[in-house]
Every structure is written in structure tokens, then in C-alpha cells.
Amino acid sequence: MSKIFITGTKGLIAGKLLEHFGEKAIGFDKGDTFPENGANIDLIIHCASDCVIREVIKNPELMMSNINITYKVMEFARKNNVKKVVLFSSSRTRHKEKNPYTVSKQFLENIAEGYRQCYGIDYIIIQPETVWGRNERNRRVINTWIDAVLLGKEVMFYGDKEKELPPITAKEFVELLLPLIENFEENKGKTISIAGPARKVTDIITAIENATKKKANVVFKPAETAQPQKCSPSTITGKQTFEEQLKQELGQ
């Protein structure tokens, strides 16, 4: 039986993909080793990444970690004749602002095209933005804000009151992603962004206050280095409002 090799399976999205594909999938994350034999693998889904942008900016070695794992994935595909790869980039690459994180994702997009032209490896590039879920272990922004409101701690905004984000739950994100993978031949060579409806961060916090019935202690900070304050239009936009997302994730 052909297999799907998924990287980053301790993360939010890849973990759900691993669960969906079940015995067809081979998972990989930090501390694991790549499969010794890729002969039975016909698709790679590369999600592994250091994705907390402020941490990558603070420590550019994480940029190199992202670049190195992407190179390793593409070399694994080349050496094992895997001709289909789905790679997770970032919608931030479409903004004019650049930082070590977006540089690592731009490398991902460029190497995918390079390996297509040189070695015939087809790809789909997925650009997610503001994917979240209450079961995740990573410190993503929506969870950080929810926890801060619940615990009565400061809610940090890096930007002004007009800043936007497009939250989407991991559940809905994967539901939108799977048809793209299933119809790989129709989508190969494409770069596809998936996000939720854009909302002002002030509206997001108000929704969290309403859902938790607690008041947020909001603190505005200067915008972070090379961080866009507005959302770009996405190729695919989720249907759930942020209020509906909260009800689902908070079990209301």
C-alpha cells in the first residue's frame, strides 16, 4: 500500500492530517528519523516548521532550521522518486515586509519550483494564516489571548486598533485542505492561501470577552518588526465566523 509521509506531526495541522490518513500515513517530527526506504511513499506533506514568528526573528538559527528541514524533505523526494509534494509556506510571503521567518518560507517556495523544473517533482504550496485550536501545544496568538483573558493577565497587541487577523480553526482548515490534496493533479503548481474571514484584532478580543464572560486587560505595543498589520485576500476563505469558531473550540 502506498504511503503518505507527513512532517511536523506534533503540530496542530499535521497532527490532524496524521489522524485523518491513519495507517496510510508515516509521521515525522523533531527527534524522529526519516524513513529508511521511501519506495512505497507517493506523497509528502511537509508541515514541519518553527512557526512562532517573533521567536524566529529573535533567533535566526530557527530560520536555518526551517530551511534545512525543507531541503532535507525535497532531497528525500528526489532520491526516492516521490513526485508529489505538498508544502506549507506562509501568507506572509505575499507582504512587502520581510523577516527571517518569511525568508525561510520564501526559500521553501523557491526550492519547490526549482525541484519541479530540474527533477520533475510536482508540488502544491499551501499558505495558511492564523490557524488555531484549543488542543495545540504551540503558543499561537489566539490561544495566548484566550488564556490571558481567562487568567486575568494582560492581552498584548503588537500594533494599533486597526490591525487585522483572519483566524480559522484547524478543523475547518483541514476540511478545506483535503480536497486540494485529493485532487492533486488539478492543483499542482499552484500556491493556495487558506484563512478565515479577516477581523480587526479589537473585534477578536471583544468576541473572546463575550465567549468567556470576562474582561480583557488590553495593552497596545508597537508593531513587531516586519509584521504586516493588514490581511491579504486569501484563495480560500473559511465560512465560520470567529464567534462560531469560539463556540466550537470552547465547547459552548
Backbone torsions as a table, in degrees:
resi	resn	phi	psi	omega
1	MET	NA	131.4	178.5
2	SER	-67.1	150.7	-174.6
3	LYS	-119.4	160.7	173.8
4	ILE	-114.9	124.7	179.8
5	PHE	-97.0	118.9	-176.3
6	ILE	-117.8	125.1	177.9
7	THR	-99.1	151.8	177.5
8	GLY	79.9	32.4	-170.0
9	THR	-75.2	-4.5	170.8
10	LYS	-84.4	-7.1	179.6
11	GLY	-86.2	176.5	-172.0
12	LEU	-68.2	-53.5	-175.2
13	ILE	-73.6	-50.0	-177.9
14	ALA	-62.6	-33.6	177.1
15	GLY	-61.4	-40.0	178.8
16	LYS	-71.1	-35.0	176.6
17	LEU	-66.5	-41.1	177.7
18	LEU	-60.3	-42.9	178.1
19	GLU	-63.7	-41.0	-178.4
20	HIS	-65.7	-46.4	-174.6
21	PHE	-81.2	-18.0	173.5
22	GLY	58.0	-129.7	-174.0
23	GLU	-68.7	-12.4	176.6
24	LYS	-75.7	-15.1	-171.4
25	ALA	-102.2	147.7	169.8
26	ILE	-116.2	121.0	-176.8
27	GLY	-95.0	152.7	178.2
28	PHE	-146.5	138.5	172.0
29	ASP	-153.4	-178.7	-178.5
30	LYS	-54.8	134.4	-177.6
31	GLY	95.2	-14.9	177.7
32	ASP	-92.7	169.4	174.1
33	THR	-115.1	150.4	176.8
34	PHE	-64.0	152.4	176.5
35	PRO	-55.9	141.6	179.2
36	GLU	-70.2	-31.8	-177.8
37	ASN	-129.7	116.7	179.5
38	GLY	-99.4	16.6	-174.8
39	ALA	-63.1	-30.4	-177.1
40	ASN	-96.8	9.1	178.9
41	ILE	-96.6	126.2	179.3
42	ASP	-116.1	-1.9	177.9
43	LEU	-151.3	135.7	172.5
44	ILE	-114.5	133.3	171.8
45	ILE	-115.5	109.4	-172.2
46	HIS	-100.5	99.9	179.3
47	CYS	-106.7	-15.5	-171.6
48	ALA	-60.6	130.4	-179.1
49	SER	-171.8	146.8	162.7
50	ASP	-81.8	108.6	-165.6
51	CYS	-113.2	3.0	174.7
52	VAL	-84.6	104.5	-166.0
53	ILE	-60.9	-42.1	-178.0
54	ARG	-63.5	-31.6	178.7
55	GLU	-71.8	-36.0	177.3
56	VAL	-68.5	-38.4	176.7
57	ILE	-64.8	-40.8	179.7
58	LYS	-67.1	-35.0	-176.0
59	ASN	-131.6	89.4	-177.0
60	PRO	-61.5	-12.5	173.8
61	GLU	-59.6	-28.1	177.1
62	LEU	-68.2	-31.2	172.6
63	MET	-58.1	-46.6	-179.3
64	MET	-67.3	-32.5	175.5
65	SER	-62.0	-43.5	177.5
66	ASN	-62.9	-44.6	-179.7
67	ILE	-63.5	-44.5	-176.9
68	ASN	-65.0	-40.8	-179.1
69	ILE	-69.2	-35.1	177.1
70	THR	-65.7	-43.6	176.5
71	TYR	-59.5	-43.4	-179.0
72	LYS	-62.6	-40.1	178.5
73	VAL	-63.1	-46.2	-177.8
74	MET	-68.1	-34.8	175.9
75	GLU	-68.5	-37.4	175.8
76	PHE	-61.3	-42.2	178.3
77	ALA	-62.9	-45.6	-178.7
78	ARG	-62.6	-47.9	-175.0
79	LYS	-70.6	-24.4	-178.2
80	ASN	-107.0	10.1	175.8
81	ASN	58.4	37.0	174.1
82	VAL	-86.1	118.9	-170.6
83	LYS	-101.4	1.7	180.0
84	LYS	-131.5	123.6	-179.0
85	VAL	-135.4	132.6	171.0
86	VAL	-108.6	122.4	-175.5
87	LEU	-119.2	138.6	179.3
88	PHE	-95.8	115.8	177.3
89	SER	-103.3	-136.4	179.8
90	SER	-154.9	139.2	175.6
91	SER	-64.0	-17.5	179.1
92	ARG	-64.6	-20.0	178.7
93	THR	-66.5	-16.6	-179.2
94	ARG	-86.3	-7.6	179.0
95	HIS	-90.1	158.6	-179.9
96	LYS	-72.1	-26.1	-179.7
97	GLU	-69.2	135.4	179.4
98	LYS	-124.5	144.5	177.3
99	ASN	-151.4	172.7	-177.7
100	PRO	-55.6	-33.8	178.5
101	TYR	-65.5	-50.4	-178.8
102	THR	-66.3	-30.4	175.2
103	VAL	-61.2	-42.5	179.5
104	SER	-65.7	-33.3	179.2
105	LYS	-77.9	-32.8	174.8
106	GLN	-65.3	-37.4	174.1
107	PHE	-58.2	-44.9	179.6
108	LEU	-56.3	-47.2	-178.5
109	GLU	-65.6	-40.3	-178.6
110	ASN	-69.1	-42.0	-178.6
111	ILE	-69.0	-31.7	176.7
112	ALA	-60.8	-45.1	179.4
113	GLU	-69.4	-38.1	177.8
114	GLY	-61.8	-42.6	-180.0
115	TYR	-73.7	-25.2	173.8
116	ARG	-67.5	-47.6	-177.0
117	GLN	-68.5	-37.7	-174.9
118	CYS	-88.5	-33.5	-170.4
119	TYR	-126.3	3.1	176.1
120	GLY	71.0	25.3	178.1
121	ILE	-90.7	114.9	179.3
122	ASP	-81.3	152.1	-175.3
123	TYR	-141.8	157.5	160.2
124	ILE	-123.6	129.8	175.1
125	ILE	-101.7	125.9	178.0
126	ILE	-107.8	128.7	177.5
127	GLN	-111.6	95.8	176.9
128	PRO	-84.7	159.2	172.7
129	GLU	-147.7	131.6	174.5
130	THR	54.1	46.8	173.1
131	VAL	-80.6	135.9	-177.0
132	TRP	-147.4	166.5	177.0
133	GLY	-173.5	148.7	-174.4
134	ARG	-74.6	-12.1	-179.8
135	ASN	-94.2	0.0	-175.8
136	GLU	-75.1	155.6	176.8
137	ARG	-100.2	-18.6	-179.7
138	ASN	-74.6	154.3	-177.2
139	ARG	-89.3	71.5	178.7
140	ARG	-84.8	159.0	-163.7
141	VAL	-67.1	-41.3	-176.4
142	ILE	-63.5	-44.9	176.9
143	ASN	-62.2	-39.4	179.0
144	THR	-60.4	-43.0	179.6
145	TRP	-67.6	-43.3	179.5
146	ILE	-60.3	-46.8	-179.2
147	ASP	-63.5	-39.3	179.2
148	ALA	-63.1	-41.9	178.7
149	VAL	-65.6	-45.1	-178.6
150	LEU	-63.1	-34.5	-176.1
151	LEU	-94.9	0.2	-179.9
152	GLY	72.0	23.6	179.3
153	LYS	-94.1	170.3	179.8
154	GLU	-68.3	138.4	174.3
155	VAL	-100.8	112.5	-174.5
156	MET	-88.3	123.7	171.7
157	PHE	-107.4	122.8	175.4
158	TYR	-101.6	88.9	-175.8
159	GLY	145.1	-170.9	-179.3
160	ASP	-102.5	-173.9	-174.6
161	LYS	-69.8	-10.5	-179.8
162	GLU	-94.3	-3.7	-178.7
163	LYS	-59.8	143.2	-177.7
164	GLU	-120.0	151.6	169.6
165	LEU	-142.0	153.1	178.8
166	PRO	-116.1	73.5	-174.4
167	PRO	-62.6	143.7	173.5
168	ILE	-146.8	137.4	179.9
169	THR	-72.5	152.8	177.7
170	ALA	-60.5	-34.7	-179.9
171	LYS	-61.5	-50.4	-179.5
172	GLU	-68.8	-37.3	178.8
173	PHE	-57.2	-48.6	-178.9
174	VAL	-65.5	-36.8	177.1
175	GLU	-60.3	-36.1	178.7
176	LEU	-79.7	-28.3	-178.1
177	LEU	-75.4	-41.8	-171.5
178	LEU	-57.1	-41.9	177.9
179	PRO	-62.5	-30.3	177.4
180	LEU	-66.2	-40.8	179.1
181	ILE	-69.6	-43.0	-178.6
182	GLU	-63.0	-30.3	178.1
183	ASN	-107.7	51.8	-174.2
184	PHE	-56.5	-45.1	-175.4
185	GLU	-60.7	-34.6	179.2
186	GLU	-73.6	-25.7	-172.3
187	ASN	-108.7	-4.3	-176.3
188	LYS	-61.2	143.4	-178.3
189	GLY	84.4	-3.5	-177.2
190	LYS	-95.3	151.9	168.5
191	THR	-111.1	118.5	-170.5
192	ILE	-124.1	122.2	177.6
193	SER	-96.7	139.1	179.6
194	ILE	-127.9	125.0	-179.1
195	ALA	-152.2	173.1	173.6
196	GLY	-91.1	-179.5	175.6
197	PRO	-63.1	136.8	-179.9
198	ALA	-68.0	136.3	177.7
199	ARG	-137.7	147.5	169.9
200	LYS	-65.0	142.7	-179.1
201	VAL	-62.9	-29.7	177.1
202	THR	-64.6	-37.0	176.5
203	ASP	-68.5	-36.3	178.3
204	ILE	-62.6	-44.6	179.6
205	ILE	-65.6	-39.5	177.0
206	THR	-59.9	-41.6	178.1
207	ALA	-63.9	-39.3	177.3
208	ILE	-64.8	-41.4	176.9
209	GLU	-59.2	-44.7	-178.9
210	ASN	-65.4	-39.0	-177.7
211	ALA	-72.2	-35.5	-176.8
212	THR	-94.7	-12.1	-176.2
213	LYS	58.2	37.0	177.5
214	LYS	-131.9	151.6	-179.8
215	LYS	-89.1	135.4	179.5
216	ALA	-88.6	139.0	173.4
217	ASN	-99.2	89.5	-171.2
218	VAL	-86.9	132.7	176.7
219	VAL	-123.9	122.1	179.4
220	PHE	-89.7	130.1	177.8
221	LYS	-119.3	159.7	175.5
222	PRO	-58.9	148.4	179.1
223	ALA	-56.2	140.2	-179.9
224	GLU	-68.2	156.2	-178.4
225	THR	-56.5	128.0	174.3
226	ALA	54.4	39.6	177.5
227	GLN	-114.2	119.1	179.5
228	PRO	-64.8	148.2	-178.4
229	GLN	-105.0	-10.3	179.2
230	LYS	-122.1	152.8	179.7
231	CYS	-87.9	141.9	169.9
232	SER	-87.1	151.7	176.7
233	PRO	-59.8	140.4	179.7
234	SER	-97.3	155.2	175.8
235	THR	-67.0	-43.9	178.3
236	ILE	-125.8	128.1	-179.1
237	THR	-115.4	128.6	178.2
238	GLY	-61.8	157.0	-176.8
239	LYS	-88.4	-27.3	-173.6
240	GLN	-71.2	134.1	169.6
241	THR	-71.9	163.5	179.2
242	PHE	-64.4	-33.6	177.1
243	GLU	-62.2	-40.6	177.5
244	GLU	-67.3	-37.6	176.4
245	GLN	-60.2	-44.8	179.9
246	LEU	-61.2	-44.1	179.1
247	LYS	-58.9	-41.9	179.6
248	GLN	-66.6	-48.4	-173.7
249	GLU	-76.8	-27.7	179.0
250	LEU	-93.6	1.5	176.6
251	GLY	67.8	35.3	-177.0
252	GLN	-94.0	NA	NA
